[in-house]
Amino acid sequence: MTARDEYRAAMAEKETVETRGDERVDLIVADTNHDGKPDMWAADTDGDGKPDLFQFDTDGDGKVDVTMVDIDQDGKPEKVVDGDGGLPPPSL
């Protein structure tokens, strides 16, 4: 079991999200509060080059606080959950 799998198992009791695909390519990683650590991620999970997974660290603690998925990529998230939705960014 990889570290990512162990993390997902530990997060199993939290709400998870479904994405368009099984891969993850971070298209945008931003440091919005200028503390030197990423706190916003926009990821493509199905390889079409368009983001469908959005995650935010809103309090600067290094953990994802809000996750949104836009399954049909219409600009309106289908699901918004507290936490990383079972999909931690690779940089965490």
Buried (B, 14 or more C-beta within 10 A) or exposed (E): EEEEEEBBEEBEEEBBBEBBEEEBEBEEBEEEEEEEEBBBBBBBBBEEEEBBBBBBBEEEEEBBBBBBBBBEEEEEBEBEBEBBBBBBBEEB
